[in-house]
């Protein structure tokens, strides 16, 4: 259990750091999706941890002033990443989250 939760937290941290490093316009939903996808691939407890982390993040984003529609869009990307990873465990998260990938984002992400 703890191993999977830790794996999920690392996926979130890694994707947050990648998003900051990329500093690419309109990439937020892509990194939301990818973090949740990678966390879900950590196992059932990783999936649950992704749900908790995503919900917590959106709560804080709402407190800091994000709109309800922005939060709903982030949550949609979160769910898509988690659920699609669960249904397609052999598929890469880059492919799973391609629908959210902004044009021109460097290939390393």
C-alpha positions, -999 to +999 in steps of 0.1 A: +000+000+000+026+026+011+048+017-019+020+024-043+010+056-026+047+068-026+049+059-063+018+080-070+032+110-051+064+108-070+044+108-103+026+140-092+058+157-081+077+147-113+049+160-135+046+192-116+084+198-119+081+189-156+053+214-161+073+241-144+104+233-164+086+232-197+069+265-189+046+258-219+014+277-225-018+255-223+000+225-209-017+223-176-044+198-185-018+175-202+003+174-170-028+168-149-037+139-171-002+125-172+003+127-134-029+109-128-022+083-155+013+075-141-001+074-105-028+050-115-002+027-130+013+024-096-015+000-086-049+003-069-035+023-040-017+045-065-051+051-082-067+060-049-038+083-040-042+101-073-079+107-066-069+121-032-041+143-045-062+156-074-091+165-052-068+182-026-051+202-053-083+214-068-096+224-034-065+246-029-068+260-064-104+270-057-093+287-025-066+306-043-092+319-068-095+294-097-130+293-113-153+264-109-151+257-147-112+256-146-114+232-116-139+210-134-117+209-165-087+199-144-107+172-127-119+159-161-083+156-172-074+139-139-102+113-143-094+107-179-057+100-171-066+076-142-094+058-158-078+053-192-046+040-176-066+015-156-083+003-188-051+003-209-022-006-185+002-013-214-003+021-231+021+049-223+007+080-205+021+102-233-002+084-257-032+083-233-029+120-226-022+131-262-056+147-265-045+173-239-010+178-253-004+214-266+012+218-300+050+223-298+055+209-263+090+194-264+091+156-270+108+149-237+074+155-220 
